[in-house]
Amino acid sequence: MGLRIERIPTLADNYTYLVVCEETGEAAVIDAPEAAPVIARVEALGCDVKKVLSTHHHADHTGANPELAKRYDAPVFGHTSEAGRIPGFTDGVDEGDIIRVGRQTARVLFVPAHTRGHVAYVFDDADALFCGDTLFAAGCGRIFEGTPEMMYTALCQKLSALPDATRVFCGHEYTESNLAFAAHVEPDNKAVHSKIASVRAARSKAAADWHDATPAEMTVPSSIGEERETNPFLRAANAAELGRLRALKDGF
């Protein structure tokens, strides 16, 4: 028995995650902008929500925090610097801290750049990374509050150092457009072109309403191994190159 991971489609293209310790039934909600889809999944599973986790303060990752915290009498976790920015914030975390969900544990990585207080949660035993908007399948988040140097550290030194088998549960269904950019900047990358074909096949089945999406239509999770092969940002040689790639992507 291990960690059950439920992908919950929210808003237009967001992923919210419900992680459940299968041994105890205790659960945590990660990055929830809407309460109703989460509540429905919790009730369907009959799990016991004990924590609300936020990777960063943006409203499309935190909007439902107060409602969920009240409903489940659950604390809300985020980076210590986000105390005044994350709705419902109660508990600050930083690099190396441990979050417990039943008998499962996650360690916190501090990965700022998209926002100055961005964190990721790594469940090592479950080979699962919840990285919000720092790392996407085949892409990375916009650098709103940090620098290319910060993003390079986050992506190419911290997240890229995780084992190949680590599954990447990111914040949005952006994979198809990210791969189009990857093919543009690395036209000879065979791994990129191979993944484009499989992703387009999945997305061709996509529901008109993202809330009704099925697992067959979702391109997340990826894996760290896949990202090393297909993600131009993880393949950047240095921070300057990453910055140039991000600027190109901003206008792509």
N, C-alpha and C positions, 0 to 999 in steps of 0.2 A: 504494500500500500504506500502511496506517495502523495504527490501534489496533483490534484485535478485542476485543469486550467480551462475556464470557459471564456470564449471570445464573444463579447456582446456588442453588436453594431449600435452605435449611437450617433446622433446628429446626422450629417450628410456623408461622412467618411471616417468618423472616429472609431477607434477600438477602445472599449472599456473591458477590463478583465476582472473576473471573479476567480480567485484562487482558493482552493478548498483542501485542507488536510484530510485525506481520505480516512485516516485512522481515527480522528477525533470529531470530524464534521465542522471544525472551526474554519472560518473563512475571512478573507480580506478582499476589499474592492479596490481596484487600482484605476485611477483617472476616469472619474465618472462625471460627465456633463449633464446627464439626464438620470433621474431617479427611477422612472417607471420601468424601463427595460431591465434594470438591475434588480429591482424588487421582484419582478416577474420571474427572473431566473433563480433568485434566491428561494422563492416560494416553491418553484418546481423541483429544486434539489433538496429542499428541507435543511439547508446548512445554517450555521450560526455565525453571522457576521460579527467579528470582534474588532476589526480595524478598517479604517479608510486610508489608503495610501495615495499620495500625490507625487508625481515626478516633478511638476513645476506649477506655477501659479495661474497659467492662462485659463480663461473661463471655460474653454472647450475641453478642459481636463479636470476642472474642479467645481463646476456649477452646481452639481448635486450634493456636494459634501455636507452642507448643513442639514439637508433633509435626511440623508442617509445616516449621518451621525446621530440625529435625534431619534430616528426610527429604531436604530439598533443599539443605541446607547454606546456608541463606538468612538474612540479617539481618532483624530485626524492627524496624519503624519506628513511632514514635508521638511525640506532643508531648513536649518535653523534661521537662515537669513530671510525666509519667506513668511515669517510670523505675521506680518501685517498685510500679506498679499494673497495667501491661500485662504479661501472661505472656510470657516469652521476650524482653523488650525488650533491644535492643542499640544502637539509633541514635535519638537525639532530633532532632526537626525543629521548626521554628517558622515563623511568618509569613514568606513570601517565599522560603523554601528551595525547591530544585528536586530532584525525584526523577526519576531516569532509568530507563526500562524499554525496553531496547534503544535504538532511536533516537527513541523517544517520550519526552516530558517532561511532568511534572506540577509545578505550583507549589502550595505549601502555603498555605492560609488558616487562620488561628487563629480559631475560631468557638465560644468557650466559652459556656456557659449550661446546657445539658443536663448536661455535666460541666465541671469547671474546666479540663480539658486537651483539649478536643475540637478536632480539626482536620478540614479537608476537603482533598481532592486535586482539582485542576482541570487536566485535559488540554485546554489551549486549542485546539490544532490539531485535536483530535478532537471538540470541542464536548461534552465530557463532564465532569460534576461528580460526585464521590463524597463524599456529605455525611453519611453515617452517620445519626445520630438528631437532627441539628440541624434539617434541613429534610426534611419528608415531602411526598409528593404531596398537596396540599390541606391540609397541616397542619405542625406542628412538634413537636419533642420536649418532654417535660416539663422544667421548669426545676428540676433536682435540686440543682445545686451553684452556680448563678449567680444572676443577677437579670434582671428584664424588660429593664433597660437593656442588659445584655450580649446578650440574645437579639435585641433590636431592632437592635443594631449588626451582629450576625451575619447576620440575615435581611434586614433592610430597607436596610442600607448596603453590606454586602459581597456577599452572594449575589445579591441583587436587582440589583446593578450588572453582573452577567454578561450577555452577549448573550442575546437572546430564544431563539436556536437552541440554547443550551446544554442538553444532556440531563441530567436530574436522576436520578441513580442513588442512591436512598436506602436506608435500612437495613431497612425492613419493608414488608410488603404491608398497609398500613393505609388505602389510598385510599378504599374504599367508606365506611368509618365516618367518615373525615375529611370527605368530601363531605357526609355527612348533617349534620354539625355546621356546615359552611359554609353549607348551605341554611337551617339554623336561624337563623343570625345574619345572613345576607344573603338573605332569601327572594325578593327581586326580581332576583337575579343570574342572568341567563339563561345565562351561560357555565357556571355551577355546575350548573344543571339539565341542560344539554346533556351535560356530562361525566358526570353521574350515570348517565344512560341508557347511555352507552357502557361505563362501568365495570361496571355491573350485568350487562350482556350478557356481558362477559368473565368476570366472576366466577361467573356461572351455570354455566360449564363447568368450574369448579374441581375438581381431583382430590380424592378423599377424603384422600389422603396428600399433603401439601404437597411432599414430596420428589419426587413424580411430576408436579408441575405442568409444563405446557407453556407456551411463549411466548404462546399465544393466551389463556391464563388470567391472565397477569401484566399488571398495570396500570402497571408501572415499566419504562422511564423515562417521566417527564413531561418538561416543558421549563420553563425559566425564564419564557418568554413565557406559557405556560399558567398557571404559578403566579401571575404578576402579575394574571391575570384571575380565578382561582378560589380562591386561597389567602387566607383572611381575615387570616392573620398577616402575610403579605407586604404586605397592603393596609392594615395598621394605620398610623394617622397619627403615632403616637408610642409611646414605651415604655410609658406608663401604659395606653394602649388595648390594646397587646399583652398586658400583664400581666393586664388584665381578661378578655380573650379566653381566655388560657391557663387562668385560674382557672375560667371557665365550662366550658371543654373538660374540665378535670379531673373535673368533676362531671356531665358530659353522659351 
